[in-house]
Amino acid sequence: MATPREKVVIADYDYGDVDIERAIIEKAGFELVAAQCKTEEEVIEVAHDAAAVVVQYATISARVIAELPECRVIARYGTGVDIVDVDAATRHNVLVTNVPNEWCENEVADHAMALLLAVGRKINVYDRATRGGNWQWQSGAPIHRLRGSVLGLLSFGAIARAIAARAGGFGMLITAHDPYLSAEEITAAGVKGVSFDELVTGSDCLVIQAPLTEQTHHLFDEAQLRRMKPTAVLINTARGPIIDDRALYRALSEGWIAGAGLDDIEEEPAKLTGWRADNPLFGLDNVVITPHAAYYSEEAIGTVRRFAAEEVVRVLTWQPPLSPVNAGELVEARWSRSP
């Protein structure tokens, strides 16, 4: 049974309340403190004596982790852990957990296809033109047929496979590149495995569904965007910084590619204080941008909140977590023994 001194801190959240988490964490006997941290200093101030930290957007850097001597687990709302310095957590014997991407697999796959269709069929262009009194199909020209075109997937995990299944229903030809899978493994799953070069140069629509790492940061820069087809559409339902926004603006405004659908932009506004909508991409007609909402449904949000809170309780009550990120690298599995 937990003691009153053991504290769980939610470093930040945008769900409106923490009622779901509070019910789970306080029922287990822990104190819950909810904050809205935007800086490392704010995280340290509120969580310096916490046994666990739950985080959505706030950066949990090596510096922050070093200032959390009581912390045993950092639980991420979501699948990606790029905001957490996992190596630093491991050095301090702090477990990091995430939520397996099944929690929003269908939502993200649906959203990727929605962006693809919106950009490919010029829905936003037609909508603006029609509202402005221009009732002509020509206002969206040129539009090319989806059936028979090549959909390229960067990564071939669960979400990418769900996108492939949907795109196949539109008669698209699916290719994929994943540095962690061989072309033969991808082909065995019913999709043509290709090299990264083939993916970039051969896709009519290229969907990014890869994690943000040092290797993928600005992976789509000016050099790569210039190699794409001038009729190509680029969709990003992963992390904004995988694309260099300045290069993308040039690509879209100068016709290197035909269009883009983005569920995030490079500066990731949710992580900033006082963000202003002055990204030049917002002024272009051939890009559709959504506010990192691909994962959203009421059902998905409920799942991710419950799972993150339950992971914290599991670890703090000496039970094995269901989705550990760095368990194999820790010196000792502190959840597996009683205090």
Order of alpha helices (4+ residues) and beta strands (2+ residues): beta-alpha-beta-alpha-beta-alpha-beta-alpha-beta-alpha-alpha-beta-alpha-beta-alpha-beta-alpha-beta-alpha-beta-alpha-beta-beta-alpha
